[in-house]
Amino acid sequence: MIISIVGGTGNLGKGLAVRLALAGYKVVVGSRMVEKAEEKAKEYSKLCGCKIEGLSNDKAIDICDVAILTIPWKSALDFVKNYRDSLSKKIVISPIVPMVKEGEFVYKPLNGSMAESIAKILGNKVVSAFQNIPAKRFSNLNETPEFDVIVCGDNEEAKAVVMEIVNSIERLRALDGGPLSNSRIVESLTPFLINLASRNGLKELGVKFV
Amino acid sequence: MIISIVGGTGNLGKGLAVRLALAGYKVVVGSRMVEKAEEKAKEYSKLCGCKIEGLSNDKAIDICDVAILTIPWKSALDFVKNYRDSLSKKIVISPIVPMVKEGEFVYKPLNGSMAESIAKILGNKVVSAFQNIPAKRFSNLNETPEFDVIVCGDNEEAKAVVMEIVNSIERLRALDGGPLSNSRIVESLTPFLINLASRNGLKELGVKFV
């Protein structure tokens, strides 16, 4: 199975690329600029001691079975519209959280949740996951985080595939979060976690259900 | 400091009464029926090996410095209106979550959150906490849960008192959740946790930020 991390040059993309490659998946890093994708793929390959490929976003999407959209929320819907034809054939994972800083971080949902907005464009193989992962810590392989990942989606087969992908990563546990409409509460947890950490003088926080 | 657990005859009330008494607080259990309060106080006293008093809700409220309202959400606002004069002088903790079962559990906020609705009646010494505690497990002293408790409130002094109370309980950690308006997201987590547990075949869940 090929997993493409689309726009995968930031912290979450790095963590996912390296940890999924370590789990045995064939991983592709996509970027608007192929040079950047190649450069990052080289860096990530070195980190995990395995072969991660760097491609343009177009090619990364075409080649993959599962696309993880690690792209900024502001451009997410335009991006998804641009790649509607190719993305709608794939299982698409949205870790995207629309939020703005107004003193603290505030969740700014679009039509219920970002995941649902994307599903309106791409159809029902959209699954949400990874929104609450503290990206910087996750990108650091020396960190051994133990986080829960809530997976929401309306297509049970696609959701099962995504839960398997999550569980393949060491110390992550996938939990079935129910229908895609539940993404709203999962997405809203992210600004809440950021505010909680800064208000209480804690490092970047993830969540664990105990 | 006297802490009254108002309507404290259920699982959350039991867990709080016993664990706060063990932490050294003078604890009173309140109930509509004084006989029930006395019976439960006796039971709880035996569990912790210390003296917990049982009183009518009226007296439990009058005597206390801090009142924890472990009452059903449906009658909560009527209750608070009835005891407005005495409760408005106290620090009041709301662990109350308005929710209904519609297939899964669904959060039914009133005016933003239950905590804010109560504060509209009682003023700004209302603090929300303990909403996400799995009550049955918490009432079992053989359980050694390690949970985070998010504390929200608009009166910083009252919030500091409540955080100290939370932290006095072994293996609970108080986190400053910001203003009372943030209670909405904390309250909404409770039905989400219940659904998550049942959907994934897990025991009653609490939350820990890691």
Boltz contact constraints between the chains, C-beta under 6 A:
constraints:
  - contact:
      token1: [A, 175]
      token2: [B, 196]
      max_distance: 6.0
  - contact:
      token1: [A, 175]
      token2: [B, 200]
      max_distance: 6.0
  - contact:
      token1: [A, 176]
      token2: [B, 199]
      max_distance: 6.0
  - contact:
      token1: [A, 176]
      token2: [B, 200]
      max_distance: 6.0
  - contact:
      token1: [A, 185]
      token2: [B, 192]
      max_distance: 6.0
  - contact:
      token1: [A, 192]
      token2: [B, 185]
      max_distance: 6.0
  - contact:
      token1: [A, 196]
      token2: [B, 175]
      max_distance: 6.0
  - contact:
      token1: [A, 199]
      token2: [B, 176]
      max_distance: 6.0
  - contact:
      token1: [A, 200]
      token2: [B, 175]
      max_distance: 6.0
  - contact:
      token1: [A, 200]
      token2: [B, 176]
      max_distance: 6.0
  - contact:
      token1: [A, 205]
      token2: [B, 209]
      max_distance: 6.0
  - contact:
      token1: [A, 206]
      token2: [B, 210]
      max_distance: 6.0
  - contact:
      token1: [A, 207]
      token2: [B, 209]
      max_distance: 6.0
  - contact:
      token1: [A, 208]
      token2: [B, 208]
      max_distance: 6.0
  - contact:
      token1: [A, 208]
      token2: [B, 210]
      max_distance: 6.0
  - contact:
      token1: [A, 209]
      token2: [B, 205]
      max_distance: 6.0
  - contact:
      token1: [A, 209]
      token2: [B, 207]
      max_distance: 6.0
  - contact:
      token1: [A, 210]
      token2: [B, 206]
      max_distance: 6.0
  - contact:
      token1: [A, 210]
      token2: [B, 208]
      max_distance: 6.0
